[in-house]
Amino acid sequence: MKDSIQPEELPHLIEEKFAFLHIDLNSFFASVEQQLNESYRNTPLAVVPTIGDTTCCIAASYEAKALGIKTGTQVGEAKKKCPDIILVHGNHDHYADHSRRIAEAVDLVCPVAHTPSIDEMVCQLLGRECEPPRARQIALAIKQSIYKNVGDTLRCSIGMAPNRYLAKVASDMQKPDGLIGLLPSQLPRAIAHLELRDLPGVGARMEKNLAAKGITTMPQLLALDRNGMHALFNSVWGDRMYHWLRGHQTGEEIASNFTAGEIQKSLGHSHVLAPEHRTPDGSWAVAHKLLHKAAMRLRMEKFYCGALSVTVRYALTREQTARAERARKHFSGINHQGWGMEARFAECNDTLTLLEVVRSIWAQRPTGELFERPFFVGITLTRLTNESDHQQTLFADPNNRAELSHTMDKLNLKYGHTTLHFAGMLPARESAPTRIAFTQIPVKYGVDYM
């Protein structure tokens, strides 16, 4: 006789209750813009990082989505689909403020237990709140509280489930303004019709890896036992997934963001250049500012880094594109529309040292006709180490670089992030503003968001 009963062995003993509500704000950035400006309502609208045909939409209203315009659609393509589409330059402060106000509206009904991103909130149900009829009443009351206290253009889809993972899955099953519950007795058959990519944590790369192991559909995934799931993912992530998909709780429902290998691996900023900065000198000034912001964040988040990469993308005319394709063999290892390079170095987090690395990389960028019109620059810091794990060097800090960065941070936190900076970023001082974050609510360091 067994000493204990595993939950997967007696699924009929699991109570018919919900434990979590996952609130997903529909077309959040676009809906905020429509809330702030009545003339934008009931019309196709896209939020963009900068006004220009070569950039991409970072959000689209449901009127635009109905025309095939979505996140990632190039603005030029969006205009072809809808010549009258309204383009709105994204406003970081507005979205962060509305996210905070919505969280307060939700709190009036049920406490927010977790905020995985700027347009998502999670409530954990307790006691009688877990009973399906009561959970549904709470979900409907949350919707009404948002409409009443924040704005009537702001819709949300709410998923109810016995664990947070499935609550997130359910929140994506009906949009906009949806309300879906997944009861334990319905699992896992209630999710068998979904695509693998509908599962949080399963992106393009993981989907490809699963396919290489013979798993291409949800029924195939659900047919695996716990050992099979562990072997499939080659980690404890597979064990977690096995239980989550069957409605079990693992004790990690609040802490986890459902990403395999959740340790932060990179930090950076990128920017689509405004027309006046689409020159070699202009792009360098913007790269300089992006490094300034990334280095400051590195210190604020208490990291050191050991590698840095620079990415530049170039706009080509049709004639240049055709010539590049014909001569592509001469650009071994380099995409004719873009270029990137990584450098590794001794761990550091001061701006001056990182700027020297960027400068050395920048000096090696390609030149010539195909590389004269930069339109995108990205700076990424990788090989991150927590400040507490960093091993101090035996040698003195050259030129007191760490102290210089610390002094700059103190002034920039108090008066604004561009108060004190190196001269190279001066031409782009007002360019590359803080962009809205998709994976978390941006943190306010001092007087500015980052």
WOFENTA-V65247 format. One line per field, one symbol per residue. phi: phi as a letter, one per 40 degrees, with the letter a starting at -180 (. if undefined). psi: psi as a letter, one per 20 degrees, with the letter a starting at -180 (. if undefined). burial: + if it has 24 or more other C-alpha atoms within 12 Angstrom, else -. Layout:
BEGIN
phi: ???
psi: ???
burial: ???
END
This chain:
BEGIN
phi: .ccabcdccbccccccbbbabbbbccfdccccccccbccccgacabcbcacicccbccabcccccccgcadgccddcccccadcdcbbcdbdccccccccccccccdcbadccabcacbbabbbcbfccccdccccccccccdcccdccbicccbabbbbacacccccdccccabcfcabbbcdccccccbccccdcccdgbccccdcccccbgbbbcdccccccccccccccfacdcccddcdcbgcbbgbccccbfbcgcccbaaaabacccdcbcbdccccccdccccdcccccdcccgbbbbaabbbbbbcbccccccccccbdccbdgbccbaaaabbbacdaaccccccccccccdcbccbhdcbbbcbabbbbcbfcbcdcccccccbcccffcccccccdcdccccbhcbcbaccccdcbdccfccccccbacdccbgcbca
psi: pqhqpqhihmhiipqmqqiqpooopplgghhghhhhohiiqkqpqppqhqoqhirqpiqqrhhhhijjprpipqgghhhghnhjppppppoghgggghgghghhhghhgppphqnhrhkqqpppqqcihipgghggggghhgghhgggigqiioqqpppprirhghhgghhiioqrkroppoqhiiqjhijhirqhiippinagghgghghhjjoiqghgghiqaghhgghgikrihhggggggijjqqjjjhghqjlppmjppirpaqrpppqhijlrggghggghghhgggghghghhjlqqqjqpqpppqppqrhghgghhghjhiilpippijrqqqqqqrpprjqggghhhggghghijqqrrhikimpippqpppalqpqhhipoqqiqqopklhghgggggggghhhiqijgprqhhjghkhirlrpqqphirpqpoociqq.
burial: -------+-------++++++++++++++++++++----++-+++++++++++++++++++++++-+-+++-+++--++-----+++++++++++++++++++-+++-++-++++++++++++++---++++--++-++++++++++-+++-+++++++++++++++++++++--+++++++++--++-++--+-+-+++++----+--+----+-++--++-+-+--+--++---++++++++++++++--++-+++-------+++++++++--++++-++++++++++++++++++++-+++++++++++++--------+----------+++++++++---+++++++++-+++-++--++---+++++++++++++++++---------------+--+--++--++--+++-+++-++--++-+++++++---+++-+--+++
END
